[in-house]
Amino acid sequence: MKYAYYPGCSAESTARDQYMSVGEVAKALNIELVEQKGWTCCGSTPAHHTNKILSIALPAANLLMAKKTGLDMVVFCAAC
C-alpha cells in the first residue's frame, strides 16, 4: 500500500517520537508513506484565531497536493 503522507510541523519538534513510531509501524505493515514535497503548516490554532480564510487555505493547499498524486492521504498530526 502507498499513501500520500503529511507529517505536520510538530513531527520535527514536540511529536518527534510519534513521527518515528509512525514510520516504524508503516514499515512493519508494508505501507509506503510518500511525504509530500512542499507541504505547509496547516496553521492549526494561530491561523484559526487570526484569519478564517488562511485557516481554510493552508490545509486545502496540502489536500490539493495529495489529490494530484492520486493517493489517499495519511495525516497523523494531532493539531491538523
Secondary structure, 3 states (H helix, E strand, C coil): CEEEEECCHHHHCCCHHHHHHHHHHHHHCCCEEEECCCCCCCCHHHHHHHCHHHHHHHHHHHHHHHHHHCCCEEECCCCC
